[in-house]
Amino acid sequence: MRRLLGSLGIFAAVVGFPVSLVALVAASQLDSVTESTKPEPQPMRLTDLAKNGPGDNAFVELTEFTFGKPVIVEKDAQWDAVWIPLLAPRRVRGEIPPFLHTALVHDQAELDALLAQNSVRVLVGSAMGDSRWNVPPAVKLYSDYPKLDPAKAIVVTDPALVVEGKVILPPERLLNPAIARLSWIVAGAATAGAVLGLFAWLVARRKLRPQGVASPADLLDPGRLPEEQPISRHEFLADAAFKRVLGLGAGIIICLVIGVVILMVAANFYKKGDSKAAIGGLIIGGFILLAAVAMVFVVAQELFFPITKIAVYRGGVRWQRGKRLYTALWSDIAAIYRQETDYYYNGEFKGTFKFLTLELHNGTNLRVDGMVLTDYESFANHVQSMHGGMILKEKLREQAENGKATFGDISVGVEGVIIGGTFVPWSRLQRFEVANGHLSFYSSQFAWSKVRTYALKAVPNYAVLLDMLRSKAMCY
């Protein structure tokens, strides 16, 4: 049930955030229309529009004009848009005329039908500010009108939401304020769903605390660990931590710049009617900004609530964060994750990322970075050794009572091992091996591939798991 809740939560978050971004952009664009227009068009002569503008209603029905020479813009060998100069009866020589932009004309027959009209219902996009209906003049227009100033040009366009040449919202819906309000509601609901999904995923990740396990408040009680002499004492290196914060800060700035630029490009695509590129940009830019926000939280914790000291005792571990001293017994710790990843640049070894994560029964995670801790190897080995002895007894008892001992997606049973839901008898397990930070199982029981591989950094208490696998495998 908790796994289902976590899956549903992460799905809601992954889907909800992009949907909310798209809905927010759509709502703001629909507002740009409803704030500049009224449901019914106002009759207007072309000369009056050119002289006085549309006033408080950018939805107009233009009359008393003639069509100039159409300019066709193609995309992928198809008509993408048509630009037509609108000529007033008494036009001043050299004057730049208003332009009609339409994405609803796809061939010569439709163009001929448009040119036969005596009036057109349009939106005065050039009077609608930062709106997708404020379409900049096409590059092709400058060959006939080299003095064309896009900031002063009058452009009228289709009174509909047109995507890829198809009408998504006709005028009666586009100009209806209720549609814009609905978009805001969808944006709010999607955001709420994404936040709730993220919360559900975090709740699902928190392990249920067994009876007798210390509550969060107990971590602040130093009397729970009466030992005075630690096995090892370690301090965090301020210089290394500061360099890490600087690196994260640079990452935040880079992510913010890239995210904002991508969102601006996506908005530009949306204004041009390229919805696929706009949605893709919104999703990518949104996730980059979310990554920046996540790094902000990490930097805030490193700057204002850093772990300054940590010590290992026979009965547990004690650390200092800010002015508070925390204590966790080995029985308080549900799992330990150890990660060591080598990184290379241009084929040359540059170093190793080292992390040790202590996952407590109450849901608290203590993540120790080996790059900023003195004598990290000693710390990690002591923690794994001291905690592993206790966990091994618990897992043997769990195996005796339930028939299996579980380590994430891997369970060690009496008759065999369960790997990602597949039961493999000990007699059918050809071998298992540890190499390059991964644990691999080889068996003909697996579908498709004959090997299943897991990163050790993702396996809780993997040292205990390996001990149990070795003891069982020796029997067969």
MIROVO-699498 format. One line per field, with one value per residue (C-alpha): residue in one letter; residue number from 0; z, x, y. Coordinates in Angstrom, 3 decimals. Layout:
BEGIN
resn <- c(A	...)
resi <- c(NUM	...)
w <- c(Z	...)
u <- c(X	...)
v <- c(Y	...)
END
This chain:
BEGIN
resn <- c(M	R	R	L	L	G	S	L	G	I	F	A	A	V	V	G	F	P	V	S	L	V	A	L	V	A	A	S	Q	L	D	S	V	T	E	S	T	K	P	E	P	Q	P	M	R	L	T	D	L	A	K	N	G	P	G	D	N	A	F	V	E	L	T	E	F	T	F	G	K	P	V	I	V	E	K	D	A	Q	W	D	A	V	W	I	P	L	L	A	P	R	R	V	R	G	E	I	P	P	F	L	H	T	A	L	V	H	D	Q	A	E	L	D	A	L	L	A	Q	N	S	V	R	V	L	V	G	S	A	M	G	D	S	R	W	N	V	P	P	A	V	K	L	Y	S	D	Y	P	K	L	D	P	A	K	A	I	V	V	T	D	P	A	L	V	V	E	G	K	V	I	L	P	P	E	R	L	L	N	P	A	I	A	R	L	S	W	I	V	A	G	A	A	T	A	G	A	V	L	G	L	F	A	W	L	V	A	R	R	K	L	R	P	Q	G	V	A	S	P	A	D	L	L	D	P	G	R	L	P	E	E	Q	P	I	S	R	H	E	F	L	A	D	A	A	F	K	R	V	L	G	L	G	A	G	I	I	I	C	L	V	I	G	V	V	I	L	M	V	A	A	N	F	Y	K	K	G	D	S	K	A	A	I	G	G	L	I	I	G	G	F	I	L	L	A	A	V	A	M	V	F	V	V	A	Q	E	L	F	F	P	I	T	K	I	A	V	Y	R	G	G	V	R	W	Q	R	G	K	R	L	Y	T	A	L	W	S	D	I	A	A	I	Y	R	Q	E	T	D	Y	Y	Y	N	G	E	F	K	G	T	F	K	F	L	T	L	E	L	H	N	G	T	N	L	R	V	D	G	M	V	L	T	D	Y	E	S	F	A	N	H	V	Q	S	M	H	G	G	M	I	L	K	E	K	L	R	E	Q	A	E	N	G	K	A	T	F	G	D	I	S	V	G	V	E	G	V	I	I	G	G	T	F	V	P	W	S	R	L	Q	R	F	E	V	A	N	G	H	L	S	F	Y	S	S	Q	F	A	W	S	K	V	R	T	Y	A	L	K	A	V	P	N	Y	A	V	L	L	D	M	L	R	S	K	A	M	C	Y)
resi <- c(0	1	2	3	4	5	6	7	8	9	10	11	12	13	14	15	16	17	18	19	20	21	22	23	24	25	26	27	28	29	30	31	32	33	34	35	36	37	38	39	40	41	42	43	44	45	46	47	48	49	50	51	52	53	54	55	56	57	58	59	60	61	62	63	64	65	66	67	68	69	70	71	72	73	74	75	76	77	78	79	80	81	82	83	84	85	86	87	88	89	90	91	92	93	94	95	96	97	98	99	100	101	102	103	104	105	106	107	108	109	110	111	112	113	114	115	116	117	118	119	120	121	122	123	124	125	126	127	128	129	130	131	132	133	134	135	136	137	138	139	140	141	142	143	144	145	146	147	148	149	150	151	152	153	154	155	156	157	158	159	160	161	162	163	164	165	166	167	168	169	170	171	172	173	174	175	176	177	178	179	180	181	182	183	184	185	186	187	188	189	190	191	192	193	194	195	196	197	198	199	200	201	202	203	204	205	206	207	208	209	210	211	212	213	214	215	216	217	218	219	220	221	222	223	224	225	226	227	228	229	230	231	232	233	234	235	236	237	238	239	240	241	242	243	244	245	246	247	248	249	250	251	252	253	254	255	256	257	258	259	260	261	262	263	264	265	266	267	268	269	270	271	272	273	274	275	276	277	278	279	280	281	282	283	284	285	286	287	288	289	290	291	292	293	294	295	296	297	298	299	300	301	302	303	304	305	306	307	308	309	310	311	312	313	314	315	316	317	318	319	320	321	322	323	324	325	326	327	328	329	330	331	332	333	334	335	336	337	338	339	340	341	342	343	344	345	346	347	348	349	350	351	352	353	354	355	356	357	358	359	360	361	362	363	364	365	366	367	368	369	370	371	372	373	374	375	376	377	378	379	380	381	382	383	384	385	386	387	388	389	390	391	392	393	394	395	396	397	398	399	400	401	402	403	404	405	406	407	408	409	410	411	412	413	414	415	416	417	418	419	420	421	422	423	424	425	426	427	428	429	430	431	432	433	434	435	436	437	438	439	440	441	442	443	444	445	446	447	448	449	450	451	452	453	454	455	456	457	458	459	460	461	462	463	464	465	466	467	468	469	470	471	472	473	474	475)
w <- c(0.000	0.864	-2.420	-4.315	-2.424	-3.251	-6.943	-7.181	-5.358	-7.606	-10.669	-9.436	-8.829	-12.188	-14.088	-11.889	-12.014	-15.848	-16.161	-13.682	-15.647	-18.920	-17.306	-15.745	-19.101	-20.793	-18.074	-18.312	-22.106	-21.957	-19.460	-21.943	-24.353	-22.019	-20.458	-23.885	-25.523	-25.195	-26.300	-29.297	-31.963	-32.490	-36.103	-37.216	-40.448	-41.211	-41.278	-37.787	-36.473	-37.935	-36.547	-33.096	-32.274	-31.024	-27.715	-24.943	-27.289	-29.420	-30.997	-34.112	-37.377	-39.988	-42.990	-45.822	-46.950	-49.750	-49.552	-50.731	-52.049	-49.739	-48.323	-47.573	-44.842	-45.197	-42.681	-43.704	-47.245	-45.837	-45.451	-41.889	-41.986	-44.430	-44.135	-46.085	-46.161	-45.500	-47.690	-46.824	-49.631	-49.286	-48.447	-48.138	-50.458	-48.568	-45.493	-43.805	-43.886	-41.168	-41.707	-41.349	-39.977	-40.207	-39.519	-40.761	-44.482	-45.722	-49.508	-52.467	-52.336	-48.721	-49.549	-52.463	-50.169	-47.679	-50.324	-51.515	-48.145	-47.604	-43.840	-41.339	-37.642	-36.008	-32.840	-32.874	-31.567	-31.704	-29.050	-26.661	-25.062	-24.138	-25.708	-28.162	-30.381	-30.611	-33.527	-34.788	-38.546	-40.636	-42.060	-45.593	-45.177	-44.970	-48.641	-49.690	-46.674	-45.736	-43.415	-41.411	-37.676	-35.663	-32.622	-34.591	-36.969	-36.658	-36.820	-36.648	-36.320	-35.955	-33.076	-31.950	-30.270	-33.214	-32.756	-35.731	-38.023	-36.038	-33.962	-30.309	-28.884	-31.206	-30.577	-28.319	-25.964	-26.287	-25.332	-22.480	-19.103	-17.621	-19.746	-18.329	-14.801	-15.545	-16.612	-13.311	-11.471	-13.439	-12.667	-8.967	-8.872	-10.719	-8.362	-5.330	-6.752	-7.404	-3.890	-2.336	-4.524	-3.394	0.210	-0.302	-1.774	1.231	3.617	1.777	2.108	5.868	7.523	10.206	13.616	15.559	19.162	21.595	19.069	20.189	19.123	17.425	20.732	22.187	19.765	21.829	25.065	25.596	28.615	26.314	25.533	28.843	27.317	27.623	25.550	21.832	19.588	17.091	16.897	13.670	12.681	9.524	7.443	7.120	4.033	2.171	3.202	2.052	-1.333	-1.610	-0.825	-3.441	-5.982	-5.156	-5.317	-8.780	-9.727	-8.453	-10.528	-13.628	-13.173	-12.608	-15.710	-17.890	-16.507	-17.028	-20.537	-21.484	-20.112	-22.078	-25.231	-24.497	-24.088	-27.409	-29.076	-27.519	-28.895	-32.342	-32.069	-31.761	-28.837	-28.910	-28.501	-25.892	-23.761	-24.036	-22.994	-20.077	-18.783	-19.122	-17.737	-14.867	-13.787	-13.978	-11.731	-9.324	-9.207	-8.354	-5.536	-4.176	-4.178	-2.335	0.510	0.585	0.681	3.408	5.536	4.914	5.803	8.740	10.149	9.442	11.246	12.964	14.954	14.988	17.164	17.136	20.402	21.109	21.744	18.939	17.299	18.458	16.312	16.729	14.339	15.169	18.933	19.356	20.264	18.831	19.920	18.068	19.399	16.939	17.495	16.310	12.903	10.417	7.546	6.392	2.789	1.729	-1.588	-3.183	-6.777	-8.759	-11.237	-14.254	-16.576	-20.081	-18.984	-16.031	-12.469	-10.480	-7.185	-5.361	-4.081	-0.659	1.265	4.220	4.929	8.251	7.920	11.305	12.155	12.739	9.147	9.868	7.465	8.430	5.319	5.834	3.033	3.052	1.379	4.350	7.275	8.952	8.828	6.926	6.219	9.925	10.629	7.873	8.782	12.486	11.783	9.368	11.706	14.934	13.353	11.148	14.128	15.539	12.156	11.382	14.516	13.576	10.015	11.155	13.501	10.705	8.444	11.072	11.784	8.262	6.074	4.585	5.497	3.296	2.028	-0.278	-3.497	-2.348	0.205	1.572	2.383	3.729	0.385	-1.918	-2.663	-3.987	-6.446	-7.697	-7.172	-8.780	-6.498	-7.229	-5.320	-4.011	-6.384	-9.381	-8.324	-10.462	-8.635	-7.240	-7.366	-6.254	-8.774	-9.478	-6.702	-7.944	-6.776	-9.599	-9.485	-12.245	-12.796	-15.587	-13.578	-14.815	-17.863	-20.820	-19.211	-17.070	-14.708	-12.304	-11.059	-8.187	-7.168	-3.657	-2.752	-3.170	-1.088	2.637	4.972	2.029	4.202	6.216	3.000	1.625	4.852	4.644	0.957	1.539	4.392	2.368	-0.868	0.896	1.572	-2.121)
u <- c(0.000	2.813	4.558	1.306	0.871	4.440	3.996	0.751	2.349	5.374	3.119	0.916	3.991	5.615	2.376	0.975	3.869	4.116	0.316	0.228	2.908	1.037	-2.267	-0.680	0.663	-2.674	-4.605	-2.377	-2.717	-6.493	-6.592	-4.664	-7.557	-10.521	-9.006	-8.641	-11.880	-15.633	-17.720	-19.172	-17.021	-17.190	-17.726	-14.770	-13.434	-9.809	-8.968	-10.471	-8.431	-5.226	-5.976	-7.512	-6.741	-9.345	-10.110	-11.302	-12.380	-9.679	-12.272	-13.322	-15.159	-13.164	-14.814	-13.949	-10.647	-9.156	-6.725	-3.163	-0.760	-0.738	2.550	2.608	4.836	5.520	6.622	7.549	6.252	2.820	1.133	1.828	0.514	-0.685	-0.003	-2.160	-1.791	-5.063	-5.314	-7.467	-9.408	-7.319	-3.909	-0.946	1.901	4.691	2.520	2.889	-0.564	-2.069	-1.539	-3.896	-2.237	-4.134	-3.182	-6.535	-5.770	-4.126	-4.454	-5.294	-9.026	-9.279	-7.199	-9.492	-12.521	-10.927	-10.006	-13.642	-14.872	-15.823	-15.267	-13.304	-13.669	-10.254	-8.342	-6.079	-3.096	-0.698	-2.846	-2.847	0.579	2.479	0.035	0.424	-2.055	0.430	2.201	5.391	5.492	6.950	10.439	9.048	7.123	10.317	11.170	8.055	8.088	11.735	10.754	8.399	8.763	7.434	6.872	4.542	2.959	-0.747	-1.368	-4.783	-5.143	-7.590	-10.081	-9.468	-6.870	-5.214	-2.648	-0.985	-3.598	-6.552	-9.039	-8.787	-10.955	-13.423	-14.217	-17.195	-15.018	-11.811	-13.564	-15.514	-13.986	-15.249	-12.713	-9.864	-11.163	-11.360	-7.712	-6.726	-8.721	-6.964	-3.586	-4.417	-5.777	-2.731	-0.368	-2.267	-2.285	1.458	2.180	-0.086	1.536	4.976	3.788	2.284	5.575	7.489	5.002	5.311	9.086	8.906	9.151	6.685	8.287	8.068	6.922	9.661	11.673	12.606	10.412	11.924	12.074	14.291	17.047	17.625	18.088	21.841	21.064	20.012	23.710	25.597	28.994	31.528	34.423	33.653	35.264	36.027	35.428	35.107	34.695	33.468	35.974	34.752	36.854	35.565	31.965	32.333	33.634	30.657	28.283	30.012	29.624	25.946	25.507	27.020	24.720	21.705	22.627	23.229	19.916	18.000	19.485	18.949	15.435	14.323	15.813	14.071	10.756	11.170	11.886	8.864	6.685	7.970	7.133	3.665	3.114	4.112	1.631	4.198	2.507	4.619	7.881	6.247	5.041	8.416	10.181	7.811	8.403	12.191	12.429	10.091	12.131	15.366	13.839	12.657	16.231	17.378	14.826	15.998	19.605	18.508	17.211	20.477	22.555	20.351	20.872	24.624	24.940	22.567	22.209	25.486	26.632	29.824	30.793	29.927	31.140	30.674	30.060	29.534	25.869	25.165	26.140	25.988	26.180	25.928	23.882	24.003	23.627	21.712	23.176	21.432	21.780	20.723	21.153	21.914	18.355	17.071	18.689	16.615	19.088	22.486	23.310	26.932	27.931	31.357	31.447	34.626	34.478	36.678	37.309	38.612	39.438	41.517	40.545	39.685	38.376	35.652	32.276	31.670	28.395	26.969	23.250	21.707	17.966	16.251	13.018	11.272	11.956	14.957	17.881	21.438	23.605	27.348	29.572	32.993	34.577	33.875	34.459	37.762	38.787	35.634	36.740	37.118	33.713	31.925	33.583	32.774	29.136	28.625	30.343	28.579	25.152	25.593	26.049	22.679	20.898	22.198	20.492	17.259	17.325	17.964	15.000	12.894	13.837	12.905	9.535	8.487	10.426	12.492	14.622	14.040	16.620	14.720	13.903	15.930	14.754	16.788	14.668	15.344	14.770	15.997	16.282	13.586	15.050	12.730	9.694	11.245	11.863	15.118	15.838	19.357	19.954	19.047	21.175	24.267	26.234	26.198	29.047	30.020	31.888	32.159	29.744	27.018	25.545	24.664	22.644	22.918	20.123	18.104	14.957	15.018	12.989	14.742	18.130	19.907	21.293	19.779	21.969	21.509	23.627	24.927	24.223	20.491	20.477	19.797	22.267	24.006	26.908	24.460	22.780	26.103	26.839	23.484	23.909	27.359	26.156	23.217	25.099	27.698	24.998	24.403)
v <- c(0.000	2.418	1.613	2.294	5.562	6.559	5.673	7.620	10.539	10.806	10.421	13.284	15.447	14.669	15.300	18.062	20.518	20.642	20.824	23.690	25.560	25.077	26.084	29.173	30.326	29.572	31.432	34.497	34.537	34.152	37.012	39.146	38.614	39.054	42.177	43.819	42.730	42.405	39.401	41.290	42.958	46.687	47.798	49.897	51.339	50.625	54.351	54.787	51.860	53.260	56.718	56.024	52.392	49.890	51.644	49.336	46.544	44.917	42.605	44.486	43.952	45.859	47.461	49.845	48.380	46.349	43.470	43.924	41.308	38.225	36.983	33.266	31.819	28.104	25.498	21.959	22.660	23.603	26.965	28.044	31.626	34.245	37.962	40.393	44.184	45.991	49.075	52.094	53.861	57.026	55.755	58.118	57.133	55.305	54.762	51.358	49.708	47.487	43.751	40.835	37.705	34.434	30.821	29.509	29.690	26.506	26.614	28.847	28.095	29.243	32.323	33.200	32.866	35.247	37.817	37.865	39.157	42.809	42.717	40.621	39.938	40.121	40.812	43.856	41.914	44.871	46.590	43.611	43.970	40.801	38.375	35.533	37.392	40.265	38.618	40.299	40.960	38.150	38.585	38.267	41.530	43.570	42.971	44.940	47.250	47.929	50.803	48.571	49.243	46.249	48.471	50.754	48.249	47.504	43.779	42.119	38.366	35.480	35.905	32.330	30.145	28.452	25.683	24.001	25.544	24.187	26.140	25.079	27.851	29.636	33.334	32.704	30.630	32.614	35.849	34.261	35.267	31.993	30.060	32.130	31.544	27.814	27.863	29.471	26.799	24.045	25.642	25.814	22.267	20.900	22.711	21.447	17.917	18.079	19.331	16.698	14.046	15.128	15.042	11.563	10.362	11.714	10.082	6.766	6.922	7.341	3.979	2.975	3.225	-0.042	-0.042	0.848	2.846	6.327	9.218	12.283	14.172	11.444	12.408	15.547	13.588	13.002	10.813	7.980	7.417	7.494	6.687	9.473	8.162	7.763	5.169	7.908	11.630	13.607	17.227	18.877	20.780	24.376	25.089	22.038	22.778	26.387	25.234	22.924	25.787	27.934	25.146	24.751	28.525	28.584	25.721	27.674	30.716	28.592	26.730	29.963	31.589	28.517	27.920	31.522	31.640	28.383	29.672	32.905	30.919	28.712	31.804	33.102	29.781	29.946	33.439	32.176	29.300	26.495	24.747	21.586	23.485	25.735	22.827	21.090	24.280	24.816	21.292	21.478	25.011	24.174	21.165	23.163	25.837	23.129	21.827	25.352	25.550	22.182	23.412	26.559	24.391	22.417	25.607	27.091	23.991	23.992	27.680	28.034	24.495	22.705	19.573	20.627	17.513	13.832	10.950	7.182	5.290	1.633	2.322	4.766	8.004	11.610	14.755	18.483	20.637	24.316	24.620	21.356	17.978	14.916	11.318	8.164	4.643	1.883	0.653	4.047	3.563	1.571	1.448	2.627	3.515	3.861	5.344	5.612	6.828	7.469	10.324	10.932	13.867	13.192	9.667	10.833	9.874	13.016	11.714	9.822	10.991	9.431	9.601	7.716	8.085	7.041	6.496	6.580	4.804	8.133	9.252	11.473	11.135	12.026	12.354	12.615	13.852	12.208	15.223	17.503	15.116	14.362	10.666	9.688	6.106	5.381	6.912	4.967	1.654	2.027	2.908	0.017	-2.424	-1.411	-1.034	-4.106	-6.434	-5.382	-5.441	-8.934	-10.273	-8.467	-9.790	-13.369	-13.048	-11.528	-14.402	-16.982	-15.326	-14.253	-16.649	-13.864	-10.854	-7.817	-5.343	-3.015	-4.917	-7.937	-10.489	-13.392	-16.432	-19.888	-21.627	-18.887	-15.199	-12.862	-10.374	-7.623	-9.850	-12.948	-15.918	-17.722	-20.980	-21.224	-24.116	-21.921	-18.955	-19.379	-16.715	-13.212	-10.771	-7.288	-5.127	-1.398	-0.508	-2.856	-6.147	-8.558	-11.802	-14.414	-16.918	-18.523	-17.666	-14.083	-13.129	-11.495	-10.980	-13.553	-10.944	-8.419	-5.597	-3.142	-0.175	-0.810	2.834	2.106	-1.105	-0.564	-2.299	-3.932	-5.152	-7.307	-8.461	-9.659	-11.562	-13.349	-14.133	-15.630	-17.802	-19.105	-19.566	-21.704	-24.327	-24.984)
END
